[in-house]
Amino acid sequence: MNWMEWHVLIGETLHVPLIVLYTVAKGPKLLRPMITGRKRLPVRICAPRRAPPARALILLAISAAIAAVMANYL
């Protein structure tokens, strides 16, 4: 294993126990939103606005171009 694989393995190994510890200490406010992708907001907080899909496509295209350049030159 190279150093990058070790870092990923260590991160994964620490991630799950820390989520469990946080859930035990603070309550189940984190785990359910991580699984479902949905979180109930308090009444006083407005829901965030969603960005237009065109912006997401532009960012995806830019990211793909940067990844292609990096793959060819690194």
Buried (B, 14 or more C-beta within 10 A) or exposed (E): EEEEEEEEEEEEEEEEEEEEEBBEEEEEEEEEEEEEEEEEEEEEEEEEEEEEEEEEEEEEEEEEEEEEEEEEEE
